[in-house]
Amino acid sequence: MRSKIFLRAVFFTLLIASLCLTGLTKEKEEPIASSWVATPVSIDGQTQEWNTDSLGYWKRADTSYAFANNANDLYILFIFKNPRFLSSIRHTGFTVWFNTEGKNAKAYGVNFREKQVTADQLIARMEKEQGPLQEAQKQKIKQQSPTYFIYTGDLVDKKGEIVVKASLDDTKELPAFRSMPVKGVGIVHEFKIPLTVLEQVSADYALEPGQSLNIGFEWGGFTKEVQDALAKEQADRNVAARERAAAADSVGQERRDGSESDRFQTMAQLRNRAPKFAFWTDVKLAQEK
């Protein structure tokens, strides 16, 4: 019995390794040009401000993407046409990598995630972006909820460790994003990244209009955070299943729950639900016409 369990464990370990290697492949897409925008793009998860006739396309995850910029910011449109390719993005976030040396290699990037803030922090950010709010508006925000979710990004190194955390109290422009399902289009992600964002780590990484660079996209994967979240979801489903079975007929349930081989199968299945996706493309930033 132990030998069978061991063999199954080895099999699923090899399967998992194969899946991980597939997800981490540094795939390369065709170069794409950024479009110049005279006015800032509204980061609202919509596509009205974009020319969707000339999108880049990554077949493996059925995703489309485009770039636009002005003298201050880089904007990215990223569309998931099939929600199953979102993988574990809710837990890992979405990272945009930059390399200014002509390589498809991680240097620094921005990891975008939802973050919880207080009502006062939200008001401060809104006033920084939109100007002073009326007192009635502030009170309404505070009364509706003590906390809110905002969409922003932290500067990370090639290992994914945060080197500059986005601070709502900072006077610098913050990276921002928004995600919305759009009927007939897909799940739209819009990103805004200040061209000065990488200068926080080195002046050598300054971005400017007309520059060519390599940009990588990465999301998903079976991280510790994802493992814990999916394991909890699986545990909750198991509890519900046991309760349903007990209500009907609990015969044999204890033997199934105690199976070591089932545990390995469950972990492999959980990992299979969270593949990692990553690819690179060459981008030329636009210049004012």
C-alpha positions in Angstrom: 0.0 0.0 0.0 2.8 2.4 0.9 4.6 1.7 -2.3 1.5 2.6 -4.3 1.1 5.8 -2.4 4.8 6.6 -3.0 4.5 5.9 -6.8 1.4 8.1 -7.1 3.2 10.9 -5.2 6.2 10.7 -7.6 3.9 10.7 -10.6 2.0 13.8 -9.5 5.2 15.6 -8.5 6.6 15.0 -12.0 3.2 16.2 -13.5 3.3 19.3 -11.4 6.9 20.1 -12.5 5.9 19.7 -16.1 3.0 22.1 -15.7 5.3 24.7 -14.0 7.9 24.5 -16.7 5.2 25.0 -19.4 3.8 28.0 -17.6 7.2 29.7 -17.1 8.3 29.5 -20.8 9.6 32.9 -21.9 7.5 33.2 -25.0 8.1 36.1 -27.4 5.4 37.9 -29.4 5.8 40.2 -32.4 6.9 43.8 -31.8 4.2 46.3 -31.3 4.1 50.1 -31.5 2.6 52.3 -28.9 0.1 55.0 -29.9 0.4 58.6 -28.9 -2.5 60.1 -26.9 -2.8 63.8 -26.5 -5.0 63.6 -23.4 -4.8 61.2 -20.5 -6.6 57.8 -20.8 -9.4 57.2 -18.2 -8.5 54.1 -16.3 -12.0 52.6 -16.0 -11.7 49.1 -17.5 -13.4 50.2 -20.7 -12.2 50.2 -24.3 -13.9 53.3 -25.8 -10.6 55.3 -25.9 -8.7 52.5 -27.6 -8.3 51.5 -31.3 -9.1 47.8 -31.0 -8.5 47.2 -34.7 -4.7 46.8 -34.2 -4.3 44.8 -31.0 -1.5 42.4 -30.3 -2.6 38.8 -29.6 -1.2 36.0 -27.5 -2.8 32.8 -28.7 -1.9 30.5 -25.8 -4.0 32.4 -23.3 -6.4 34.0 -25.9 -5.5 37.5 -24.8 -5.2 40.8 -26.7 -3.2 43.8 -25.7 -2.2 47.3 -26.9 -0.1 50.2 -25.7 -0.5 54.0 -25.7 1.5 56.8 -24.1 2.0 60.5 -23.8 4.9 62.4 -22.3 4.1 61.3 -18.8 2.5 57.9 -18.7 2.4 54.5 -20.4 -1.1 53.0 -20.8 -1.8 49.3 -21.4 -5.0 47.6 -22.5 -5.1 43.9 -21.8 -8.2 41.8 -22.6 -8.9 38.3 -21.4 -11.3 36.8 -23.9 -11.7 33.6 -21.9 -12.0 33.9 -18.0 -10.4 30.5 -17.4 -7.1 32.0 -18.4 -7.3 34.4 -15.5 -5.8 31.6 -13.5 -5.0 32.8 -9.9 -4.6 36.5 -10.9 -6.8 37.5 -7.9 -4.1 36.2 -5.5 -0.9 36.8 -7.5 -1.8 40.1 -9.2 -0.7 41.1 -12.7 3.0 42.1 -13.2 4.3 44.2 -16.0 8.0 43.7 -16.4 10.4 46.2 -18.1 13.8 45.7 -19.6 15.6 48.7 -21.3 18.6 46.6 -22.4 17.0 44.7 -25.3 16.5 41.5 -23.3 13.6 39.4 -22.4 14.7 39.2 -18.8 13.2 40.6 -15.7 14.8 43.6 -14.2 12.0 45.6 -12.5 8.3 45.6 -12.8 5.0 46.8 -11.4 2.8 44.3 -9.6 -0.8 45.4 -9.8 -3.4 44.3 -7.2 -6.5 45.4 -5.4 -5.7 47.0 -2.0 -7.9 47.8 0.9 -7.8 51.4 2.2 -9.7 53.5 4.7 -12.3 56.1 3.7 -9.9 58.9 4.6 -7.1 57.4 2.4 -9.5 57.1 -0.5 -10.6 60.7 -0.1 -7.0 61.8 0.0 -6.2 59.9 -3.2 -9.3 61.2 -5.0 -8.4 64.8 -4.1 -4.9 64.3 -5.4 -6.2 63.0 -8.7 -9.3 65.1 -9.2 -8.9 68.1 -7.0 -10.7 69.1 -3.7 -14.0 67.3 -2.9 -17.0 69.0 -1.4 -17.5 68.3 2.3 -20.8 66.5 1.4 -19.0 64.2 -0.9 -16.5 63.3 1.8 -19.2 62.6 4.3 -21.0 60.4 1.8 -17.8 58.3 1.2 -17.3 57.9 5.0 -20.9 56.9 5.6 -21.1 54.3 2.9 -18.2 52.2 4.2 -15.2 52.5 6.5 -13.0 50.8 4.0 -12.7 50.6 0.2 -10.7 48.7 -2.5 -8.4 50.6 -4.8 -6.4 49.4 -7.7 -2.7 50.3 -7.7 0.8 48.8 -8.2 4.0 48.2 -6.3 7.5 48.4 -7.8 9.1 44.9 -7.6 12.5 43.4 -8.4 13.1 40.4 -10.6 12.3 38.0 -7.7 8.9 39.7 -7.2 9.9 41.3 -3.9 8.5 44.8 -3.3 11.2 47.5 -3.5 8.9 50.5 -3.6 5.5 50.2 -2.1 2.7 52.4 -3.5 1.8 54.9 -0.9 -1.3 57.0 -1.0 0.5 59.7 0.9 3.2 60.0 -1.8 3.1 63.1 -4.0 4.3 61.1 -7.0 1.9 59.7 -9.5 1.0 56.2 -8.7 0.6 53.2 -11.1 -3.0 52.4 -11.4 -5.3 49.8 -13.0 -9.0 48.8 -13.3 -10.6 45.6 -14.4 -14.1 45.2 -15.7 -16.1 42.6 -17.7 -17.3 44.1 -20.9 -20.0 42.4 -22.8 -18.9 41.1 -26.2 -15.3 42.0 -25.5 -14.0 40.0 -22.5 -12.5 40.9 -19.1 -10.8 44.2 -19.7 -7.7 45.3 -17.7 -6.5 48.9 -18.1 -3.2 50.0 -16.7 -1.4 53.4 -16.2 2.3 53.4 -15.5 4.1 56.7 -15.0 7.2 56.8 -17.3 9.2 57.9 -14.2 8.3 54.9 -12.1 11.5 53.0 -12.6 13.6 56.0 -11.8 12.8 55.3 -8.1 15.3 52.4 -8.3 17.8 53.8 -10.9 18.1 56.7 -13.3 19.4 54.2 -15.9 15.8 52.9 -16.2 14.2 56.2 -17.2 11.6 55.8 -19.8 10.8 58.4 -22.4 8.7 58.9 -25.6 10.3 57.3 -28.7 12.2 54.7 -26.7 12.2 51.0 -27.5 12.0 48.5 -24.7 11.0 44.9 -23.8 7.8 44.5 -21.8 6.8 41.2 -20.2 3.4 40.2 -18.8 3.1 37.7 -16.0 0.2 36.4 -13.9 -1.1 33.3 -12.1 0.9 30.5 -10.6 0.7 28.2 -7.6 2.2 30.5 -4.9 2.0 29.8 -1.2 -0.8 32.4 -1.0 -2.7 30.7 -3.9 -2.1 27.2 -2.4 -3.6 28.3 1.0 -6.6 30.0 -0.7 -7.4 27.1 -3.0 -6.8 24.6 -0.2 -9.3 26.5 1.9 -11.8 26.5 -1.0 -11.3 22.8 -1.5 -11.7 22.1 2.3 -14.9 24.1 2.4 -16.2 22.1 -0.6 -15.2 18.8 1.1 -17.1 19.8 4.3 -20.2 20.7 2.3 -19.9 17.4 0.4 -19.5 15.4 3.6 -22.5 17.1 5.1 -24.6 16.3 2.1 -23.4 12.7 2.1 -24.1 12.4 5.8 -27.6 13.6 5.3 -28.2 10.8 2.8 -25.8 8.0 3.7 -22.4 8.4 5.4 -21.3 4.8 4.8 -17.6 4.7 3.6 -17.0 8.4 4.0 -14.4 8.1 6.7 -12.3 5.7 4.6 -12.3 8.2 1.6 -11.3 11.1 3.8 -8.4 9.2 5.2 -6.9 8.2 1.9 -3.3 9.5 1.5 -3.4 9.1 -2.3 -6.5 11.3 -2.5 -4.5 14.1 -0.8 -1.8 14.0 -3.5 -4.5 14.0 -6.2 -6.2 16.9 -4.6 -3.0 19.0 -4.5 -2.2 18.2 -8.1 -5.7 19.2 -9.1 -5.4 22.4 -7.2 -2.1 23.3 -8.8 -3.6 22.5 -12.2 -6.2 25.2 -11.6 -3.5 27.8 -11.2 -1.1 27.7 -14.1 1.4 30.5 -14.6 1.4 32.6 -17.7 4.2 34.8 -19.0 5.3 36.3 -22.3 7.3 39.2 -23.7 7.0 41.7 -26.5 9.1 44.5 -27.9 7.5 47.9 -27.7 8.4 51.3 -29.2 6.9 54.2 -27.3 5.3 56.8 -29.4 6.4 60.4 -29.8 4.3 63.5 -30.1 3.3 64.2 -33.7 
